[in-house]
Amino acid sequence: MKTILLFGLLWLYITTSINAQEIINRDAEIAKMVSEISAENIEANVRKLVTFGTRHTLSDTKSKDKGVGAARIWVKSQFDLYAEESGGRFTAEIDEYTIEADGRRIPEEALSANVVGVLKGTNPDDDRVFLITGHLDSRATDVMDTEIDAPGANDDGSGVAVVMELARIMSKREFPSTIIFMAVTGEEQGLYGAGYMADKLLADSTNLVAVVNNDMVGNSTSSGTNLLDNTQVRVFSEGVPAFETEEMERMRRYTSAENDSKSRQLARYIKEVGERYVDQLEVKLVYRNDRFLRGGDHTPFARKGFTAVRMCEMNENYYHQHQTVRKEDGIQYGDLPEFMDFEYARKNAGVNLATLANLAWAPASPENVGVDVSGLSNSTRLVWDDPQIGKKPKGYYVLMRETYQPLWEKKFYVEGNEAVIPYSKDNYFFAVQAVDEEGHESLAIFPVPKR
């Protein structure tokens, strides 16, 4: 009798298996928000940021129309406009912090600031926070030149413009959990603004679930190879966590989870959900924290143990990065808006919006996810607990992939708190995510062994 019941359950799991690439189910409200993203708005915001001359972290903070101080005030003023249509849910501030002299790119102690917009969640039982960021500061060839024009259109006016456009659209809606929209400074001088915010949120014991850093998401041409492609965007994610305790290391080694860090789960989520809502764009997962010789504002969050990834254009044009505006040998150098692809930036903004909205509306992830290792078996038993915050899920997806595959290959829908899958735990990787009645999925949780 038990055998019949077991195989009946297995047949149920098999027949409800979903290949994520076969079915595309778009939430109508998320699709509507994505459609509201305007390439023209993104372009206007970038061009306005360029008018401040330079936004170098150590540039003028007293002028009303030049330097990083004026740029911060303008971004804050736009956030304030969005707040007027938010029903009191969206607020903004200029959050000041002090940068200590470092003997490298900060010659003496300096006062800096981030522009922070907060869309407060509506469910008092849901303390989750999601954060999207881009860096406001810019630079020329000489990273210490605080006065020369450094337009920073793509690096990282594009990221800031995307953050602003999402804040404009999403602040008009209600989400059960909180979303932070941030334009940081200090990135080019050493990731200082992001580091300050990571420390602050850690000290406040903030339940920061995911950080998406947008740094250069508006250029579709490459230097040297003459590639032109606005149909791909990269997501960088760390494998072995920068913040890893001895117990985390032991469990990672035991479960062979080098490719299943929380950041990797977020990257996979961005790919699945982003491609669900944005046409003609492929999200390419790059399994490293960042590019060689470069860094980004997701890294300070990762170092503090938060789940953080970087979104970045597929092709980089080094004539227009960290270059003083000039013309040499017939080549125009400098990070100018005329070299940007604003339709490409719009699509990348759509990936961000779909990801944030789906996460913020989804239930929290299941807790205490485990894989039964009490005995040898050619099937796999997974167990988990309901999330203790926010709304109760309708059910759960058990995700499965072969060990050499980078992406989840199958989804099994389950109601309840355990599943027996007719595939061996020795041959496949598994994870579990919560899902609500509208199909919004939480981040996936990789199981730990349980006896």
C-alpha positions as CSV (number, residue, x, y, z in Angstrom):
1,M,0.0,0.0,0.0
2,K,2.8,2.4,0.9
3,T,4.6,1.6,-2.4
4,I,1.4,2.4,-4.4
5,L,1.0,5.7,-2.6
6,L,4.7,6.6,-3.1
7,F,4.5,5.9,-6.9
8,G,1.2,7.8,-7.0
9,L,2.9,10.8,-5.5
10,L,5.9,10.5,-7.8
11,W,3.6,10.4,-10.8
12,L,1.9,13.6,-9.5
13,Y,5.3,15.3,-9.2
14,I,6.4,14.1,-12.7
15,T,3.2,15.2,-14.4
16,T,3.3,18.6,-12.8
17,S,6.9,19.2,-13.8
18,I,7.3,22.5,-15.5
19,N,10.0,23.4,-17.9
20,A,10.5,27.2,-17.3
21,Q,11.5,27.7,-21.0
22,E,8.2,26.3,-22.3
23,I,5.7,28.4,-20.3
24,I,5.8,32.2,-20.0
25,N,3.2,33.5,-17.6
26,R,3.4,37.3,-17.2
27,D,1.7,39.1,-14.3
28,A,-0.4,41.8,-16.0
29,E,0.6,44.5,-13.5
30,I,4.3,43.8,-13.8
31,A,4.0,43.7,-17.6
32,K,2.2,47.1,-17.4
33,M,5.0,48.6,-15.3
34,V,7.6,47.4,-17.7
35,S,5.7,48.9,-20.6
36,E,5.7,52.3,-18.7
37,I,9.5,52.5,-18.8
38,S,10.5,55.3,-21.1
39,A,13.8,55.4,-23.1
40,E,13.1,59.1,-23.5
41,N,12.9,59.6,-19.7
42,I,16.2,57.7,-19.2
43,E,17.9,59.8,-21.9
44,A,16.6,63.0,-20.3
45,N,17.9,62.0,-16.9
46,V,21.3,61.1,-18.3
47,R,21.6,64.3,-20.3
48,K,20.7,66.3,-17.2
49,L,23.3,64.5,-15.1
50,V,25.9,65.4,-17.8
51,T,25.1,69.1,-17.4
52,F,26.7,69.2,-13.9
53,G,30.1,69.1,-15.6
54,T,31.8,66.6,-13.3
55,R,30.2,64.5,-10.5
56,H,33.6,63.5,-9.1
57,T,33.1,62.5,-5.4
58,L,35.4,65.3,-4.3
59,S,34.1,67.9,-6.6
60,D,32.2,71.1,-5.8
61,T,29.3,70.7,-3.3
62,K,28.4,74.4,-3.0
63,S,27.5,75.3,-6.5
64,K,23.8,75.2,-7.5
65,D,24.5,73.9,-11.0
66,K,28.0,72.3,-11.1
67,G,29.6,69.4,-9.3
68,V,28.4,66.4,-7.3
69,G,26.6,68.4,-4.7
70,A,24.3,70.0,-7.3
71,A,23.7,66.6,-8.9
72,R,22.7,65.1,-5.6
73,I,20.2,67.9,-5.0
74,W,18.7,67.4,-8.4
75,V,18.3,63.6,-8.0
76,K,16.7,64.2,-4.6
77,S,14.3,66.8,-6.1
78,Q,13.1,64.2,-8.7
79,F,12.6,61.6,-5.9
80,D,10.5,64.2,-4.1
81,L,8.3,64.6,-7.2
82,Y,7.7,60.9,-7.2
83,A,6.9,61.0,-3.5
84,E,4.0,63.3,-4.2
85,E,2.2,60.5,-6.2
86,S,3.0,57.7,-3.7
87,G,0.4,58.3,-1.1
88,G,3.1,58.8,1.5
89,R,4.8,55.5,0.9
90,F,7.9,56.9,-0.9
91,T,10.3,59.2,0.9
92,A,13.8,60.5,0.0
93,E,16.9,61.9,1.7
94,I,20.5,62.9,1.1
95,D,22.3,60.6,3.5
96,E,25.7,62.1,4.5
97,Y,28.7,60.1,5.5
98,T,32.4,60.8,6.2
99,I,35.2,59.3,4.1
100,E,38.5,58.8,5.9
101,A,41.8,59.7,4.1
102,D,43.2,56.5,2.6
103,G,46.5,57.6,1.1
104,R,45.3,56.6,-2.3
105,R,42.2,58.3,-3.8
106,I,41.1,60.2,-0.7
107,P,43.9,62.6,0.2
108,E,42.1,64.0,3.2
109,E,38.9,63.4,5.2
110,A,35.9,64.3,3.1
111,L,32.1,64.6,3.6
112,S,30.1,62.7,1.0
113,A,26.5,61.6,0.6
114,N,24.1,59.1,-1.1
115,V,20.7,59.9,-2.4
116,V,18.3,57.3,-1.0
117,G,14.6,56.8,-1.8
118,V,12.6,54.3,0.2
119,L,9.3,52.8,-0.9
120,K,7.9,51.5,2.4
121,G,6.3,48.1,2.4
122,T,2.6,47.9,3.3
123,N,2.7,44.6,5.3
124,P,3.9,45.2,8.9
125,D,4.6,41.5,9.1
126,D,7.0,41.6,6.2
127,D,10.4,43.1,7.0
128,R,12.1,42.2,3.8
129,V,14.1,44.9,2.0
130,F,15.3,44.9,-1.6
131,L,17.8,47.5,-2.9
132,I,18.6,48.8,-6.4
133,T,21.6,51.1,-6.9
134,G,23.7,53.0,-9.4
135,H,26.6,55.3,-8.7
136,L,26.3,59.1,-9.2
137,D,29.9,60.0,-9.2
138,S,32.0,60.2,-12.4
139,R,35.7,60.6,-13.3
140,A,38.0,61.5,-16.2
141,T,41.4,59.9,-17.1
142,D,43.0,61.3,-13.9
143,V,40.9,59.9,-11.1
144,M,42.2,62.6,-8.8
145,D,41.1,65.5,-11.1
146,T,38.1,67.0,-9.3
147,E,37.5,69.9,-11.7
148,I,37.8,68.7,-15.3
149,D,34.6,67.8,-17.1
150,A,33.7,64.1,-16.5
151,P,30.3,63.7,-18.1
152,G,29.8,60.1,-16.8
153,A,26.9,59.5,-19.2
154,N,27.1,55.7,-19.2
155,D,29.4,55.2,-16.2
156,D,27.2,55.5,-14.4
157,G,24.6,58.0,-15.4
158,S,22.9,55.0,-17.0
159,G,22.6,53.2,-13.7
160,V,21.3,56.2,-11.9
161,A,18.8,57.0,-14.6
162,V,17.5,53.4,-14.5
163,V,17.1,53.7,-10.7
164,M,15.2,57.0,-11.1
165,E,12.9,55.6,-13.8
166,L,12.1,52.6,-11.6
167,A,11.4,54.8,-8.6
168,R,9.1,56.9,-10.7
169,I,7.0,53.9,-11.8
170,M,7.1,51.7,-8.8
171,S,6.5,54.4,-6.2
172,K,2.9,54.6,-7.5
173,R,2.2,51.0,-6.5
174,E,2.0,49.1,-3.2
175,F,4.3,46.3,-2.3
176,P,4.2,44.3,0.9
177,S,8.0,44.6,1.4
178,T,10.3,47.6,1.2
179,I,12.3,48.7,-1.8
180,I,15.3,51.1,-1.6
181,F,16.3,53.1,-4.7
182,M,19.8,54.6,-4.2
183,A,22.3,56.8,-6.1
184,V,25.6,56.4,-4.4
185,T,28.8,58.5,-4.5
186,G,32.4,57.4,-3.8
187,E,32.4,54.4,-6.2
188,E,35.2,55.6,-8.4
189,Q,37.3,56.5,-5.3
190,G,36.9,53.1,-3.7
191,L,33.2,52.0,-3.4
192,Y,32.8,54.2,-0.3
193,G,29.1,55.1,-0.6
194,A,28.1,51.4,-1.0
195,G,30.4,50.4,1.8
196,Y,28.8,53.0,4.1
197,M,25.3,51.8,3.3
198,A,26.2,48.1,3.7
199,D,27.6,48.9,7.2
200,K,24.6,50.9,8.1
201,L,22.1,48.3,7.1
202,L,24.1,45.6,8.8
203,A,24.3,47.6,12.0
204,D,20.5,48.1,11.9
205,S,20.0,44.3,11.4
206,T,18.0,45.1,8.2
207,N,16.6,42.0,6.5
208,L,18.2,43.0,3.2
209,V,17.3,40.1,0.9
210,A,18.8,41.2,-2.4
211,V,21.0,44.0,-3.9
212,V,21.0,44.7,-7.7
213,N,23.8,47.1,-8.7
214,N,23.5,48.7,-12.1
215,D,26.8,50.0,-13.4
216,M,27.1,50.8,-17.1
217,V,23.8,49.5,-18.6
218,G,23.4,51.8,-21.5
219,N,26.1,51.1,-24.1
220,S,25.7,48.5,-26.9
221,T,29.0,49.0,-28.9
222,S,32.5,47.7,-28.1
223,S,35.9,49.2,-28.8
224,G,38.4,47.3,-30.8
225,T,36.0,44.6,-32.0
226,N,33.3,46.8,-33.4
227,L,30.5,44.6,-32.0
228,L,27.1,46.1,-31.9
229,D,24.5,44.2,-29.9
230,N,21.7,45.4,-27.7
231,T,20.1,42.0,-27.1
232,Q,22.3,40.8,-24.2
233,V,23.1,42.0,-20.7
234,R,25.5,40.5,-18.1
235,V,24.8,39.7,-14.5
236,F,27.9,39.1,-12.4
237,S,27.6,37.0,-9.3
238,E,30.1,35.5,-6.8
239,G,30.4,31.8,-6.3
240,V,32.3,31.2,-3.1
241,P,30.9,34.0,-0.8
242,A,33.3,36.8,0.1
243,F,31.7,36.5,3.5
244,E,32.0,32.9,4.6
245,T,32.2,31.4,8.1
246,E,33.9,28.1,8.8
247,E,30.5,26.4,9.1
248,M,29.5,27.9,5.7
249,E,32.7,26.7,4.1
250,R,32.2,23.2,5.6
251,M,28.7,22.9,4.3
252,R,29.7,24.3,0.9
253,R,32.4,21.7,0.5
254,Y,30.1,18.9,1.8
255,T,27.3,19.7,-0.6
256,S,29.5,20.8,-3.6
257,A,27.6,24.1,-3.6
258,E,30.3,26.3,-5.2
259,N,27.9,27.3,-7.9
260,D,24.9,27.7,-5.6
261,S,25.7,30.7,-3.4
262,K,22.8,33.1,-2.7
263,S,24.1,35.5,-5.3
264,R,24.1,32.8,-7.9
265,Q,20.4,32.0,-7.0
266,L,19.6,35.7,-7.4
267,A,21.4,35.8,-10.8
268,R,19.4,32.8,-12.0
269,Y,16.2,34.5,-10.8
270,I,17.1,37.7,-12.7
271,K,17.6,35.7,-15.9
272,E,14.3,33.7,-15.6
273,V,12.1,36.6,-14.5
274,G,13.9,39.3,-16.7
275,E,13.5,37.3,-19.8
276,R,9.9,36.5,-18.9
277,Y,9.0,40.2,-19.2
278,V,11.5,41.8,-21.5
279,D,11.5,40.8,-25.2
280,Q,14.6,40.6,-27.4
281,L,17.0,40.6,-24.4
282,E,19.1,37.6,-23.1
283,V,20.4,37.8,-19.6
284,K,23.9,36.3,-19.7
285,L,25.1,35.0,-16.3
286,V,28.8,35.6,-15.7
287,Y,30.0,33.3,-12.9
288,R,32.5,35.7,-11.3
289,N,32.0,38.6,-9.0
290,D,33.2,41.2,-11.5
291,R,35.5,41.9,-14.4
292,F,39.3,41.9,-14.2
293,L,40.9,45.1,-12.9
294,R,37.4,46.6,-12.1
295,G,35.0,46.7,-9.2
296,G,31.4,47.7,-8.4
297,D,29.1,48.7,-5.6
298,H,27.7,45.2,-5.1
299,T,31.0,44.1,-3.7
300,P,30.8,45.9,-0.3
301,F,27.4,44.3,0.3
302,A,28.7,40.9,-0.6
303,R,31.6,41.3,1.8
304,K,29.1,42.0,4.6
305,G,27.2,38.8,3.8
306,F,24.4,40.3,1.8
307,T,23.2,38.8,-1.5
308,A,24.4,41.1,-4.2
309,V,25.0,41.1,-8.0
310,R,26.0,43.5,-10.7
311,M,24.2,44.2,-14.0
312,C,26.4,45.4,-16.8
313,E,26.2,45.9,-20.5
314,M,27.5,43.0,-22.7
315,N,29.9,45.0,-24.7
316,E,32.2,47.7,-23.3
317,N,33.7,50.6,-25.2
318,Y,36.9,51.7,-23.5
319,Y,37.1,54.9,-25.5
320,H,34.2,56.1,-23.5
321,Q,35.1,54.8,-20.0
322,H,37.3,56.8,-17.6
323,Q,38.5,59.0,-20.4
324,T,39.0,62.8,-20.5
325,V,36.8,64.2,-23.3
326,R,39.1,64.8,-26.3
327,K,39.7,63.8,-29.9
328,E,42.8,61.9,-30.9
329,D,43.7,60.2,-34.2
330,G,40.2,60.7,-35.4
331,I,38.7,58.9,-32.3
332,Q,36.4,60.7,-30.0
333,Y,37.1,59.9,-26.3
334,G,34.9,60.6,-23.3
335,D,31.7,59.2,-21.7
336,L,29.3,61.3,-23.7
337,P,25.5,60.6,-24.1
338,E,25.7,60.5,-27.9
339,F,27.4,57.2,-27.6
340,M,24.7,55.6,-25.6
341,D,21.8,53.3,-26.7
342,F,18.8,54.4,-24.7
343,E,16.5,51.7,-26.0
344,Y,19.0,49.2,-24.7
345,A,19.0,51.0,-21.3
346,R,15.2,50.7,-21.3
347,K,15.3,47.0,-21.8
348,N,17.8,46.6,-19.0
349,A,15.6,48.7,-16.8
350,G,12.8,46.3,-17.5
351,V,14.8,43.4,-16.3
352,N,15.4,45.3,-13.0
353,L,11.8,46.3,-12.6
354,A,10.4,42.8,-13.3
355,T,12.9,41.2,-10.8
356,L,12.2,43.7,-8.0
357,A,8.4,43.6,-8.4
358,N,8.3,39.8,-8.6
359,L,10.4,39.5,-5.5
360,A,8.6,42.2,-3.6
361,W,5.2,40.6,-4.3
362,A,6.3,37.1,-3.8
363,P,6.2,35.3,-0.4
364,A,9.4,35.1,1.6
365,S,11.6,32.1,0.9
366,P,11.0,28.8,2.6
367,E,13.0,28.2,5.8
368,N,15.1,25.2,7.0
369,V,15.2,23.7,3.5
370,G,16.9,20.2,3.8
371,V,17.6,17.1,1.8
372,D,17.2,13.8,3.5
373,V,20.5,11.9,3.7
374,S,19.4,9.4,6.4
375,G,19.7,6.6,3.9
376,L,20.7,5.5,0.4
377,S,18.0,5.9,-2.2
378,N,17.5,6.6,-5.9
379,S,14.8,9.2,-5.1
380,T,15.3,12.5,-3.2
381,R,13.2,13.7,-0.3
382,L,13.2,17.4,0.4
383,V,11.7,19.1,3.5
384,W,11.2,22.7,4.5
385,D,9.2,25.1,6.8
386,D,6.9,27.8,5.8
387,P,8.4,31.4,5.9
388,Q,7.8,33.1,9.2
389,I,7.3,36.5,7.8
390,G,4.8,38.0,5.3
391,K,2.0,36.1,3.6
392,K,1.7,32.4,3.5
393,P,2.6,30.8,0.2
394,K,0.1,29.0,-1.9
395,G,2.7,26.3,-2.6
396,Y,6.3,25.6,-3.5
397,Y,8.5,24.9,-6.5
398,V,11.1,22.2,-6.2
399,L,13.8,23.1,-8.7
400,M,16.2,20.6,-10.2
401,R,19.2,20.5,-12.6
402,E,22.0,18.2,-13.5
403,T,25.2,19.0,-11.6
404,Y,27.0,20.3,-14.6
405,Q,24.2,22.6,-15.7
406,P,24.3,26.3,-14.9
407,L,20.5,26.9,-14.8
408,W,17.5,25.1,-13.2
409,E,16.0,22.7,-15.7
410,K,12.8,21.5,-14.1
411,K,10.2,22.8,-11.7
412,F,7.9,20.6,-9.6
413,Y,4.9,22.3,-8.0
414,V,4.2,21.0,-4.5
415,E,1.7,21.9,-1.8
416,G,2.8,21.1,1.7
417,N,6.3,21.0,3.3
418,E,8.0,18.0,1.7
419,A,8.4,16.4,-1.7
420,V,9.8,13.1,-2.9
421,I,11.3,13.4,-6.4
422,P,12.2,10.3,-8.4
423,Y,15.7,11.5,-9.2
424,S,18.8,10.7,-7.1
425,K,20.3,13.4,-4.9
426,D,23.7,12.1,-5.9
427,N,23.1,13.0,-9.6
428,Y,21.2,16.3,-9.4
429,F,21.1,19.6,-7.5
430,F,17.8,20.8,-6.0
431,A,16.4,23.9,-4.4
432,V,13.0,25.1,-3.1
433,Q,11.2,28.4,-3.7
434,A,7.8,29.7,-2.4
435,V,5.1,30.8,-4.8
436,D,1.8,32.7,-4.3
437,E,-1.5,32.4,-6.1
438,E,-0.5,34.9,-8.8
439,G,2.7,33.0,-9.6
440,H,5.3,35.3,-7.9
441,E,8.2,33.2,-6.8
442,S,10.7,33.8,-4.0
443,L,14.4,33.3,-4.3
444,A,15.4,29.7,-4.3
445,I,17.0,28.1,-1.3
446,F,19.7,25.4,-1.7
447,P,19.1,22.6,0.8
448,V,21.4,21.4,3.6
449,P,21.7,17.7,4.5
450,K,19.3,16.4,7.2
451,R,19.2,13.0,8.8
